[in-house]
């Protein structure tokens, strides 16, 4: 099946190069281009593409505003192009909140220097998000932005007490797709098994930034277990993402550093480009990213180290994402007696990583994204 793509960018060079790369794949057809956000909306309504590639900084209307309008009027999977800077990370996270599915670094040098690698990465992204749960059968305008619950005073990583500022959370849309065939009905699991877990470990990829925000903002500031987070994300993005979560959540969130100590109410995010492991004393080890591994950070690595260090005292959760990272680490956790949860298909942006858990019969429970946070509170005591 041919994937129809709309390419949006104010740079004529970038539009041509992206169009050429995509058109070289016989299963992808570029059906139109646009030079700004307003044109993108008009073209999306007229051409009904399967995927839109979107720049952020454009005249007349920026990419984030365009994504919001598109998601209201003709929901379509959007792939954002982003710069690998702290500001680029902030903008990209805003775009994901607005409804974009995934992002790629916008690096002109790589397009010229590594055309085959760029072609493979771009075409794989386009194919994967074309199957995402972002094209809805019926879609009403999102509810007004609401404020996060007022956070309670919480211990900061250094032991001092701080209050996170109230921040706004863009609504998360988890309605299943219908135009490509609705996903199977959500699996429903009973009440979670209560236990004095020593660690909650969460792994995710595509769709993960919004999913993690949704889960973690449901946790109270006195959540009784330490948390580690593994999100497939470039090195330049994870610090900005951790800072964003820390402002939105009542628990503390920070990018993990070597030697950090696990403690209740603190979530440590694996730094991009590196690997995160946990030792038996509850200390975090940050290691260089191994070029032999596809993912840096890798969920399997973190889950595996947690299994070795904490035996049956881990509660692992696998959220939306493409591929199968986390499956082998979950297998090690299950062998040690720990619990593994998977996000259900209907609420996933990409039902890849959770599906790998379910198909391998490793899931103790399958929950909707909206239910995972409250079940974590119920399960940990």
N, C-alpha and C positions, 0 to 999 in steps of 0.2 A: 504494500500500500504506500503510495507516494505521500510524503509530508509536505504540505504547502506552507511556505514561510513568507512573512512580511519583514523586510529589513529596514530598521529605522535608525538613522544617524545623520547629523548635519554635515559630516565630513564626506565629500564625494569620494575621496580615496578609500575610506573605510567601508562605505557602502558597496563600492565596486569589489573590493577584496573579499568581503564577507559573502557577497553574492556569488563571486567566482568560486570560492571554496565550497559553498553549499551546492551550487549547480553542478559541480564535478561529481557529486554523488547522485547516481541515477534514481535513488529512492527519495530524493529531496527536490522540490521545485520552488524556486523563488518566484512568487506570483506578483510581487510589487515592492516598491521602496517608498520611504517617506523621509523628509528632511527635518521634521519637527514633531512635537507631540500632538499638535492639532491635526496635522496631516495623518499621523498614525491612527488617531481615532477614526477619521473619515475612511481611511483605507481598510481598517479592521472591520468597520460596519459594512463596507461595500464588498470586500473580497472574502471575508470570513476565513482567514488563514487558520492553519492548525497550530502554528507557533509564531510568535513575534520576537525578533531580537531587538533590543531597545538600548539606546544610549541614554545617559542621564542629562548631560548639559547640552541643551539645544535652544535655539531662539523660539519666540512666541509661546511655547509651552515646554517645560522640562519633562523628562522621562517619568518621574514619579507621579506627577499630576496626570500624565497620560495613562499610566497604569491604573490609577484609581478610576478614571473615567471608563476605561476599557472593561475593567472588572465589573463595573456597574451595568454597562450597556451591552456588552457582548463578551462575556468571560472567556479568555483565551490564555493558554500557557505563555508566559513571557520569560525570556532569557535576557537578563541585564548584562551589559558590559560595564566593567568597573575598573578604576585605577587602583593599584596596589599601594595605597596610602591610608593613613588613619582617617582622613576625611573621606576618601573613597570607600572605606569600610562603613563609616557612618551612613553615607548616602545609600550604599547597597542594602544595609539593614533596613533603612526606611523603605526602600523599594520592595523588599520582601514582605514587610508589614503591609504595604499597599496592595500586595497580591501577586507579585512576581514569584515564579517558581524557583529559579536558580540564577546563578551568575557566572560569568567568566571574566578573568582579568583582561583589560583592554591594553594590550602591549604591542605596539606597532613593530618593535624590533623582532619579536618572535614571529610575527607574520612573514617578515622578510627572511629571517634566518632559519626558521624551522617549519617550513610550509607543510610538510607531511604530518608532523606532530600536531600542529594547529588544526589542520583539516580533520584529523582523527578525533581530536578532543571536541571540536565544535560540532561535528556531525553526530557524534555519540550523544552529546548534550541535547541536541535538537530532537533526535529520535526518542530519547528517554523522556523528556518533558512533554513530548506530543502525546504520551500515554498517561500523563499525570491526571490527578483528580482536580483539575482546575477549569475544565469546560463544563459548565453546569446546564442542566435542562431548563431550570428557571432560576432567576437570580434577582433578588430585591436589593435595592441600595443598602449598603452597610449601615448599621446603626451608628448614631453619633459616637464619636470617640469618648470613652469614659475614663475616669480616673482610676488608677489602681487603689486598692484599699490603703488607708493610711497606715504606714508601717509602724510597728512598735519599736521602741529602742532595742538595739541589738548589739551584741559584742562584735566589734570589728576584729579583723585578723590579728591585730596586735594586742587584743584584750581590752581596748578602750570601748566605751559605749558611744554609738553614733546613731543618728536617725537618717534613713534614706529619704530623699525628697519624694513627694508625691509626683508621679509621672503618668503620662497618658499611654494607653495601650490601644493600638489599632485592633479592630475586631478581627478574629480569625474565622475564616470561612472553611467549613469542613463538609459542605454538602456534596454528596457523591456525584460523579459524572453520569450522564445518560446518553450523550450523543455517540459515545463509542461503546455503549453497552454498560449498564449499571453494574458495579461490583457486587460480589456476593454479599448477602446480608452479614452484618457484623456478628462476630462471635460474641457471645455473652458469657461471662464467667461470674461465679458467685463472689461472695465477700472474700477479701484477701486473707491470707493466713497471717495472723499476728505473731510477731516475733521480735526479740531484741536484736535487730540487725546491727552489725558493726559498720556496714557500708551500704549505701545506695549508689549503684553505678548505672549511668544512662549513656547509651550510644545512639548516634543518629547521623544523617547526612542530608540529602536533598529535602528541603522543607523543614529541616531541623531547627533553624534559628527561631522561627515562629512557634514551632511545637514546644521547644524548650521554654520559651517565654510563657506559653500557655500553662505548662505544667508547674513551673517553679513559682509563678505568681500566686498559685493556690496554697503554697506551703506557709505555715506560720513561722514567725521569727525564732521560736523555740523548738523547731523541728529537731527530733532527738537523735538523728543519725547524720554522720558525715556523708557528703555527696561528691562523686567525681563525674565529670561530664566530658564526653568525647564527641566532638562535632567536626566532621570533615570540613576544613576551612584553611585558607592560606595563612601564613605566619603573620602577615600584616593586619589580619582581621580579628584574631582571637582576643587581643587586648581590648579593642574597642567593643567587641561583643560582650566580654565579661563586664566591662564598665556599664554597658547598657543594662544588662540583667541586674547588676547590683543596684542600680537606681530604681528599677521597677519592682524588685522583690523585697520581701520582708526578711528573708534569709540573706546572708552575705554571699557574694559571688566574686571571685577573682581569677585571673589567669594564673595557673599553677606555676610555681617556681621550684627548682630543685631544693629539697629539704623542708618544704611545707609540711606541716603536721595536720592530719585529719582531725576535725573536731565537729561536734554537732552544730547544725545551723550554718555551716560553711560549705559552699559548693566550689570546687576547684575545676576550672576548665583547662583541658589539655592544650598547650600552646601549639599553634599551627607549625608544620614542618618538623615537629619533634615527636617523641614517644613518651607516654606517661605510664609509669609503673608504681605499684604500692608495695612497700615491704611489710614484714610482720610486725614492726613496731608502730605502724600507722604513719610512716613518713612517705612522702611522694618523691619519686626519682624521675627526673626529666633527662631523657637520653637523646642523642642526635638521631635525626630521622635516617633510617636505613634505606638506601636507594633500591634495595631488593624488594622492599615492601611497596605495594600500590598506594597505601594510605598512610599519611603522616599528618595527624595522629591516626592510629589504628585501634579500633574498638577491641579486636581480638587480643592485642597486646595488653591493654589495660584490664580487660575481663580476666585474662589468663593469670595475670599477676595477683588480682584480687582473689581468685580461686585458690591460689597457692598460699596466700597470706592469711585468709580468713575462713577457709573451709566452707561450712554450711551457714555462715552468718552474713551472706551477701544477698541483697535484692537487686537484680539487674533488670533494666528496662531497655528494650530496643524500639526506637521510634522510626518514623518515616525515613526513607533513603533508598537509593538504588544499590544494587549489588547484594553481597552476602556478608559483608564485614560484621563481625559480632557472633556469627554462628558457631565458630570453633571455640571461641572464648566462652560462649554460653554453654557449650557442651562440657567444657572443663568445670564450669560452675555447677552444672547439674550433677556431674559425677561426684562432686564434693558435698552435695546435699543442699546447695543454695537454690533460691527461687529465681525464675526468669519470667518476665512479662513481655508481651508483644503488643504493639498498637494495632488496632483492627484496620482492615482494608479500607472501609468506607471513609475513615477520617485521615488516612495517609495522603500526602501529596504524591509520593511514589511508594507503592507497596512492593518493595524489594527486600530490604533488610528484615523487616518483620515477617514477611512471607517465608524467608529462608529459615527463620526460627520455627515457625509453625509447621512447615513441611518436614523439618527434621524432628518433629515431635518433642521439641525442647521447651515449649511454652507451658508454664503452669497456669497462666491466665492470659486472656486476650481482652483488652479494654479499649474503648473509644478514647480519643485524645482528651476530651472534656472530662473524663472520669479518672484519668490516671493520677492527677494531683491529689484528689480527695482519697483515693484508695491508698496512696503512699502514706497519707496521714493516718488512715485507719490501720495500716499494716505495721507501722513502726511504733514501738512503745518503749 
